[in-house]
Amino acid sequence: MFQKLYDKTLCWSRHQHATRYLGFVSFADSSFFPITPLVMLVPMVLAQPDKAFRLALLTTVMSALG
């Protein structure tokens, strides 16, 4: 049922604006979105390990705001 949404979220992790999408998914996850932001966070951190702490902080803050 959620396979299409999961695949789309995984595609967002490779997008040019992936950081913005990660913030949105983190915010939405705490309210209504059924897919965890880790689906995006893990591939993004593996692709850009130097930005790992910044991406993790963004995920944490946006999740707390949501």
JOURJO-V950767 format. One record per pair of residues at least 6 apart in sequence whose C-alpha atoms are under 8 Angstrom apart, sorted by sequence separation. I is the first residue (numbers start at 0). J is the second residue. D is the distance in whole Angstrom. If there is no record, write none. Layout:
BEGIN
i=(I & I)
j=(J & J)
d=(D & D)
END
This chain:
BEGIN
i=(11 & 12 & 28 & 44 & 28 & 44 & 12 & 24 & 28 & 11 & 12 & 24 & 25 & 44 & 24 & 25 & 24 & 40 & 21 & 40 & 21 & 40 & 21 & 36 & 8 & 12 & 11 & 12 & 5 & 9 & 4 & 8 & 9 & 12 & 13 & 8 & 12 & 26 & 5 & 25 & 29 & 25 & 28 & 29 & 22 & 26 & 27 & 30 & 18 & 22 & 25 & 26 & 29 & 21 & 25 & 26 & 28 & 23 & 26 & 27 & 22 & 26 & 25)
j=(17 & 18 & 34 & 50 & 35 & 51 & 20 & 32 & 36 & 20 & 21 & 34 & 35 & 54 & 35 & 36 & 36 & 54 & 36 & 55 & 39 & 58 & 40 & 58 & 34 & 39 & 39 & 40 & 34 & 38 & 34 & 38 & 39 & 42 & 43 & 39 & 43 & 58 & 38 & 58 & 62 & 59 & 62 & 63 & 57 & 61 & 62 & 65 & 54 & 58 & 61 & 62 & 65 & 58 & 62 & 63 & 65 & 61 & 64 & 65 & 61 & 65 & 65)
d=(6 & 8 & 7 & 7 & 6 & 5 & 8 & 7 & 7 & 7 & 8 & 8 & 7 & 7 & 8 & 5 & 6 & 7 & 7 & 7 & 7 & 8 & 7 & 7 & 8 & 5 & 7 & 7 & 7 & 6 & 8 & 7 & 6 & 7 & 7 & 7 & 6 & 8 & 8 & 6 & 6 & 8 & 7 & 8 & 6 & 5 & 8 & 6 & 7 & 6 & 6 & 5 & 5 & 7 & 5 & 8 & 8 & 8 & 7 & 6 & 6 & 5 & 8)
END
